[in-house]
């Protein structure tokens, strides 16, 4: 039995038109729209949006039926999607779907404070070198960060972390006792400073 809920998320008319067009094009008018939170990239969720066979629904799925379209959400994603809206994204050629979600952002006040330091103090500076620093998580007073762009694979990343990021974050958010770099620096494609130079 599939649980039915009416107020979990909504679909805008232009997004609905796009979904119906894809269902018609694929000759699969009974396809349901699966929406799932599959991860997180800093404060933003990563989503999977796909049409699927209605027989693939699990008993624990939540379903929203709106005028001939069923949107299916797994129970684990439901809280993160409450109040979200599926919209047409005009930035995608041909029109793709995007999710506007009021639940994005850090719910934890400590993580929000660290994110604010990154947004206001750190990223404007490292951005001038083509880099960026993302907050991955905050647990037990430790902030986990990922360096991207020109910071990924950069020989000066240790200096940036210790003298820049760590100093600024610990000064603004004294509850943070440690900062851990979780970046795979070996995968960096275009660091501003290259190793060995």
C-alpha positions in Angstrom: 0.0 0.0 0.0 1.4 3.4 -1.0 0.9 6.3 1.5 -0.8 9.3 0.0 0.1 12.8 0.9 -1.2 16.0 -0.6 1.1 18.7 0.6 4.6 17.3 0.3 5.5 19.0 -2.9 3.9 20.8 -5.9 4.5 20.8 -9.6 4.2 24.1 -11.5 2.0 24.1 -14.7 5.0 24.5 -17.1 6.9 21.7 -15.4 3.8 19.5 -15.6 3.5 20.3 -19.3 7.1 19.2 -19.8 6.6 16.0 -17.9 3.4 15.2 -19.9 5.3 15.9 -23.1 8.0 13.4 -22.2 5.5 10.8 -21.2 3.7 11.2 -24.5 6.9 11.2 -26.5 8.0 7.9 -24.9 4.5 6.5 -25.3 4.3 5.9 -21.6 1.4 8.0 -20.3 1.1 6.1 -17.0 4.7 6.7 -16.0 5.1 8.2 -12.5 7.6 10.9 -11.6 10.2 9.7 -9.1 11.8 12.4 -6.9 14.6 11.5 -4.6 17.3 13.3 -2.5 20.5 11.4 -3.3 23.0 13.4 -1.5 24.2 16.8 -0.6 26.8 19.3 -1.9 27.4 21.7 0.9 24.1 23.3 1.8 22.3 22.2 -1.3 20.7 18.8 -1.9 21.4 16.7 -4.9 18.3 15.3 -6.5 17.3 12.5 -8.9 14.2 13.2 -11.0 13.1 10.5 -13.4 10.1 8.9 -15.0 9.5 5.3 -14.0 7.1 2.4 -14.3 4.4 2.7 -11.6 4.9 -1.0 -10.8 8.4 -0.1 -9.5 6.9 1.8 -6.5 7.7 0.4 -3.1 5.1 -0.1 -0.4 6.9 2.6 1.8 6.9 5.2 -1.0 4.8 8.3 -0.6 2.7 9.3 -3.6 1.1 12.6 -4.6 -1.6 12.3 -7.2 -2.3 15.5 -9.1 -4.8 15.4 -12.0 -3.4 12.3 -13.7 0.3 12.6 -12.6 1.7 10.7 -9.7 4.8 12.0 -8.0 6.5 9.3 -5.9 8.9 10.0 -3.1 10.8 7.5 -1.0 10.2 7.8 2.8 13.9 8.8 3.4 13.6 11.9 1.1 10.1 13.0 2.3 11.3 15.3 5.2 13.9 17.0 3.0 11.3 17.6 0.2 8.4 18.9 2.4 7.2 22.1 0.8 9.4 21.9 -2.3 8.3 22.8 -5.8 9.2 21.2 -9.1 9.7 23.9 -11.7 10.8 24.2 -15.3 14.4 25.4 -15.5 14.6 27.8 -18.4 18.4 27.8 -18.2 18.5 24.2 -19.6 18.1 24.0 -23.4 14.8 22.4 -24.2 13.6 23.0 -20.6 14.7 20.7 -17.8 13.3 20.3 -14.3 14.6 21.9 -11.1 13.5 21.8 -7.5 13.0 24.9 -5.4 13.3 23.6 -1.8 12.9 25.7 1.3 14.7 23.0 3.3 18.1 23.6 1.6 20.7 25.2 3.6 22.2 24.1 6.8 19.7 23.4 9.6 22.5 23.2 12.2 23.3 26.7 13.6 27.1 25.8 13.8 27.1 24.7 10.1 25.2 27.9 9.1 27.8 30.0 10.9 30.7 28.3 9.2 29.0 28.6 5.8 28.6 32.3 6.4 32.3 32.7 7.0 33.0 30.8 3.8 30.5 32.9 1.8 31.6 36.3 3.2 35.3 35.9 3.9 36.9 32.9 2.3 35.3 32.3 -1.1 35.6 35.9 -2.4 39.4 35.7 -1.9 40.0 32.2 -3.2 37.6 32.9 -6.1 40.0 35.4 -7.5 42.4 32.4 -8.1 39.6 30.3 -9.6 39.1 28.4 -6.4 36.3 27.7 -3.9 35.8 26.1 -0.5 32.7 24.1 0.3 31.4 23.0 3.7 30.7 19.2 3.5 29.5 18.7 7.1 30.0 19.7 10.7 30.2 16.9 13.3 31.3 17.0 17.0 33.0 20.4 16.6 34.8 19.4 13.4 34.1 21.2 10.1 34.8 19.0 7.0 35.6 21.0 3.9 36.2 20.4 0.2 38.5 22.6 -1.9 37.5 23.0 -5.6 38.4 24.7 -8.8 42.0 26.1 -8.6 42.2 25.0 -4.9 42.0 21.3 -5.9 45.5 20.0 -6.3 47.0 23.4 -5.4 50.5 23.2 -3.8 49.5 26.1 -1.5 46.3 24.5 -0.2 47.9 23.7 3.2 48.8 27.3 3.6 45.3 28.4 2.5 43.7 25.9 4.9 45.9 26.7 8.0 46.4 30.4 7.6 43.2 31.4 5.8 40.3 29.1 6.3 41.1 27.7 9.7 42.1 31.0 11.2 38.9 32.8 9.9 36.5 30.0 10.8 37.9 29.5 14.3 37.9 33.2 15.0 34.3 33.6 13.9 33.0 30.3 15.2 35.0 29.3 18.4 33.0 26.1 18.8 34.8 24.6 15.8 37.8 22.8 17.2 39.1 21.3 14.0 38.9 21.6 10.3 39.5 18.6 8.0 40.2 18.8 4.3 38.3 16.0 2.6 39.4 17.0 -1.0 40.9 14.5 -3.4 43.8 16.8 -4.4 45.2 14.2 -6.8 42.1 14.7 -9.0 42.7 18.5 -9.4 42.7 19.4 -13.1 43.7 23.1 -13.1 45.3 24.3 -9.9 46.4 27.9 -9.7 49.8 26.8 -8.3 51.0 23.4 -9.6 53.1 21.0 -7.5 56.8 21.3 -8.3 56.7 24.9 -9.6 
